[in-house]
Amino acid sequence: MICKQSKEGCVVLNIKILLHTCCGPCGVAFTGGIIKEGFAPVLLWHNPNIHPFTEYKSRRGAALDFAALYQLPMEADDFYGLRKFVGDVAADGDRRARCAYCYHARLAHTAKYAAQNGYTAFSTTLLASPYQDFEAICKFGRELAEMYGCEFVIRDFREGFRAAMDEARKMGLYMQKYCGCIFSEEERYRKFF
């Protein structure tokens, strides 16, 4: 990575990075930090795990709103992948492994897209959430970076997550209540019955 030394340490010089964006609020938590480091993020929306369709549309809309508010370019597919996601998780036979599948599938799409479109680096806003498995995401990111010849940029902005959520609320972004998949939604509501 190209760096310029400063009093603060190594500052990245306007490196274009493809940033998988899981939602608007996590975008707020992650993107501000990497912009301060000198990265120039291009956001990528690819989240076929989100269910139901109305939730998918709400989160996609919030990610697009976030991109517009921050004046960032965004590549946004409109692939509602519920059937494939559920089929792949069910085929594994262990729905508890769904998170690993989900991280890997979204990061694999991002890494492949980065490599095919001339990016030298990629990352994900999933790293900003204290509710996600940081180490698993990093492991998959490193593996896919090696496979596709792009750098996986790891930053830990979890400490600022709550402040970023407050900022997202002030911006009027949609705030979700669960990770997005049908199994997470079930776990969310099961405790009430």
Long-range contacts (C-beta under 8 A, 24 or more apart in sequence): 1-121, 1-151, 4-38, 11-37, 11-38, 12-37, 12-38, 12-39, 13-38, 14-38, 14-39, 14-40, 15-39, 15-40, 15-120, 15-121, 16-40, 16-41, 16-42, 16-119, 16-120, 16-121, 17-41, 17-42, 17-119, 17-121, 17-122, 17-123, 17-153, 18-42, 18-44, 18-75, 18-110, 18-113, 18-114, 18-117, 18-119, 18-121, 18-122, 18-123, 19-43, 19-44, 19-122, 19-123, 19-124, 19-125, 20-44, 20-46, 20-106, 20-107, 20-109, 20-110, 20-122, 20-123, 20-124, 20-125, 20-126, 21-45, 21-63, 21-66, 21-67, 21-74, 21-124, 21-125, 22-47, 22-59, 22-63, 22-106, 22-124, 22-125, 22-126, 22-129, 22-180, 23-47, 23-59, 23-62, 23-63, 23-125, 23-174, 23-176, 23-180, 24-59, 24-62, 24-63, 24-65, 24-66, 24-168, 24-171, 24-173, 24-174, 25-62, 25-164, 25-165, 25-168, 25-173, 25-175, 25-176, 26-125, 26-126, 26-128, 26-129, 26-164, 27-63, 27-66, 27-67, 27-70, 27-125, 28-66, 28-164, 28-165, 28-167, 28-168, 28-171, 28-173, 29-125, 29-128, 29-129, 29-157, 29-160, 29-161, 29-164, 29-165, 30-123, 30-124, 30-125, 30-127, 30-128, 30-155, 30-157, 31-66, 31-70, 31-72, 31-125, 32-164, 33-155, 33-157, 33-160, 34-123, 34-153, 34-155, 37-155, 39-121, 39-153, 41-72, 42-72, 42-73, 42-74, 42-75, 42-119, 43-67, 43-72, 43-73, 43-74, 43-75, 43-76, 44-74, 44-75, 44-76, 44-110, 44-113, 45-74, 45-75, 45-76, 45-77, 46-77, 46-79, 46-106, 46-109, 46-110, 46-113, 47-106, 47-180, 48-79, 48-80, 48-81, 48-82, 48-84, 48-85, 48-105, 48-106, 49-81, 49-85, 49-102, 49-105, 49-106, 49-180, 49-181, 50-80, 50-180, 50-181, 51-82, 51-85, 51-180, 51-181, 51-182, 51-185, 52-82, 52-182, 52-185, 53-80, 53-82, 55-176, 55-180, 55-185, 56-80, 56-180, 58-174, 58-176, 59-174, 59-176, 59-180, 61-174, 62-173, 62-174, 65-171, 65-172, 65-173, 65-174, 66-168, 66-171, 66-173, 69-171, 75-113, 82-182, 85-181, 86-182, 89-183, 95-183, 98-181, 98-183, 99-132, 99-133, 99-136, 99-179, 100-133, 100-136, 100-140, 102-181, 103-132, 103-133, 103-136, 103-137, 103-140, 104-140, 104-144, 107-137, 107-140, 107-141, 107-144, 108-140, 108-144, 110-144, 111-141, 111-144, 111-145, 111-147, 111-148, 111-150, 111-152, 112-148, 114-148, 114-150, 115-148, 115-149, 115-150, 119-150, 120-150, 120-151, 121-150, 121-151, 121-152, 121-153, 122-150, 122-151, 122-152, 122-153, 123-152, 123-153, 123-154, 123-155, 127-154, 127-155, 127-156, 127-157, 127-158, 128-157, 128-158, 128-160, 128-161, 128-164, 129-158, 129-161, 130-158, 130-161, 131-179, 132-179, 134-158
